[in-house]
């Protein structure tokens, strides 16, 4: 695994843990949870879509794992794109 991929995984894990902590300490329909879900946007969308297909309502460990994996893919792609643009701008 590259260093950028490890950084993306760490960011994804921290953001999912922040969402879980906010949901535990506050109500799920509170402002801190909405902000945490907005920051976890790619993973939150995937989990909500999957929960609608499976018809379950509460967040489980599987849901948080899906959030981490989908955010990891998203942030890896973003970091890859930023590094690619940086390399393009430096070379030209």
C-alpha beads as a LAMMPS data file, in Angstrom:
LAMMPS data file: protein, C-alpha beads

92 atoms
91 bonds

1 atom types
1 bond types

-500.0 500.0 xlo xhi
-500.0 500.0 ylo yhi
-500.0 500.0 zlo zhi

Masses

1 110.0

Atoms # bond

1 1 1 0.000 0.000 0.000
2 1 1 1.267 3.419 -0.831
3 1 1 1.589 6.194 1.705
4 1 1 -1.271 8.128 0.086
5 1 1 -3.516 5.078 0.381
6 1 1 -2.666 4.706 4.065
7 1 1 -3.408 8.396 4.635
8 1 1 -6.759 8.013 2.861
9 1 1 -7.578 4.971 5.004
10 1 1 -6.677 6.850 8.191
11 1 1 -8.838 9.829 7.189
12 1 1 -11.744 7.505 6.389
13 1 1 -11.453 5.676 9.682
14 1 1 -11.241 8.872 11.718
15 1 1 -14.257 10.385 9.983
16 1 1 -16.350 7.238 10.455
17 1 1 -15.345 7.109 14.127
18 1 1 -16.375 10.756 14.502
19 1 1 -19.764 9.931 12.993
20 1 1 -20.206 6.989 15.368
21 1 1 -19.186 9.072 18.374
22 1 1 -21.483 11.935 17.420
23 1 1 -24.362 9.512 16.939
24 1 1 -23.670 7.924 20.309
25 1 1 -23.352 11.103 22.360
26 1 1 -25.972 13.202 20.579
27 1 1 -29.282 12.359 18.988
28 1 1 -29.037 10.959 15.463
29 1 1 -31.112 13.919 14.281
30 1 1 -28.829 16.563 15.758
31 1 1 -26.628 19.156 14.100
32 1 1 -23.287 17.475 14.985
33 1 1 -24.435 14.204 13.441
34 1 1 -25.640 15.978 10.304
35 1 1 -22.258 17.684 9.973
36 1 1 -20.427 14.393 10.483
37 1 1 -22.662 12.681 7.921
38 1 1 -22.033 15.524 5.468
39 1 1 -18.290 15.148 5.868
40 1 1 -18.683 11.382 5.340
41 1 1 -20.813 12.088 2.297
42 1 1 -19.697 9.368 -0.147
43 1 1 -19.887 6.656 2.509
44 1 1 -23.101 7.963 4.020
45 1 1 -24.843 7.904 0.651
46 1 1 -23.726 4.326 -0.022
47 1 1 -24.843 3.144 3.433
48 1 1 -28.224 4.850 3.250
49 1 1 -28.783 3.363 -0.197
50 1 1 -27.827 -0.122 1.049
51 1 1 -29.995 0.209 4.150
52 1 1 -32.969 1.099 1.971
53 1 1 -32.357 -2.048 -0.076
54 1 1 -31.971 -4.266 3.001
55 1 1 -34.705 -2.496 5.024
56 1 1 -32.826 -1.961 8.265
57 1 1 -32.803 1.281 10.164
58 1 1 -29.989 1.432 12.706
59 1 1 -26.275 1.691 11.980
60 1 1 -24.378 -1.539 12.530
61 1 1 -20.687 -2.357 12.421
62 1 1 -21.152 -3.438 8.804
63 1 1 -22.498 0.021 7.955
64 1 1 -19.463 1.725 9.445
65 1 1 -17.179 -0.662 7.553
66 1 1 -18.954 0.257 4.315
67 1 1 -18.551 3.952 5.166
68 1 1 -14.812 3.482 5.727
69 1 1 -14.322 1.482 2.523
70 1 1 -16.312 3.812 0.290
71 1 1 -14.675 6.908 1.788
72 1 1 -11.284 5.229 1.417
73 1 1 -11.907 4.721 -2.295
74 1 1 -13.168 8.272 -2.698
75 1 1 -10.300 9.911 -0.803
76 1 1 -7.728 7.702 -2.542
77 1 1 -9.104 8.885 -5.862
78 1 1 -9.024 12.528 -4.728
79 1 1 -5.438 12.243 -3.472
80 1 1 -4.436 10.505 -6.698
81 1 1 -6.033 13.296 -8.754
82 1 1 -4.353 16.043 -6.731
83 1 1 -0.969 14.363 -7.078
84 1 1 -1.543 13.903 -10.802
85 1 1 -2.482 17.566 -11.287
86 1 1 0.499 18.671 -9.230
87 1 1 2.812 16.529 -11.365
88 1 1 1.214 17.975 -14.530
89 1 1 1.571 21.584 -13.382
90 1 1 5.185 21.100 -12.265
91 1 1 6.217 19.447 -15.542
92 1 1 4.695 22.127 -17.801

Bonds

1 1 1 2
2 1 2 3
3 1 3 4
4 1 4 5
5 1 5 6
6 1 6 7
7 1 7 8
8 1 8 9
9 1 9 10
10 1 10 11
11 1 11 12
12 1 12 13
13 1 13 14
14 1 14 15
15 1 15 16
16 1 16 17
17 1 17 18
18 1 18 19
19 1 19 20
20 1 20 21
21 1 21 22
22 1 22 23
23 1 23 24
24 1 24 25
25 1 25 26
26 1 26 27
27 1 27 28
28 1 28 29
29 1 29 30
30 1 30 31
31 1 31 32
32 1 32 33
33 1 33 34
34 1 34 35
35 1 35 36
36 1 36 37
37 1 37 38
38 1 38 39
39 1 39 40
40 1 40 41
41 1 41 42
42 1 42 43
43 1 43 44
44 1 44 45
45 1 45 46
46 1 46 47
47 1 47 48
48 1 48 49
49 1 49 50
50 1 50 51
51 1 51 52
52 1 52 53
53 1 53 54
54 1 54 55
55 1 55 56
56 1 56 57
57 1 57 58
58 1 58 59
59 1 59 60
60 1 60 61
61 1 61 62
62 1 62 63
63 1 63 64
64 1 64 65
65 1 65 66
66 1 66 67
67 1 67 68
68 1 68 69
69 1 69 70
70 1 70 71
71 1 71 72
72 1 72 73
73 1 73 74
74 1 74 75
75 1 75 76
76 1 76 77
77 1 77 78
78 1 78 79
79 1 79 80
80 1 80 81
81 1 81 82
82 1 82 83
83 1 83 84
84 1 84 85
85 1 85 86
86 1 86 87
87 1 87 88
88 1 88 89
89 1 89 90
90 1 90 91
91 1 91 92
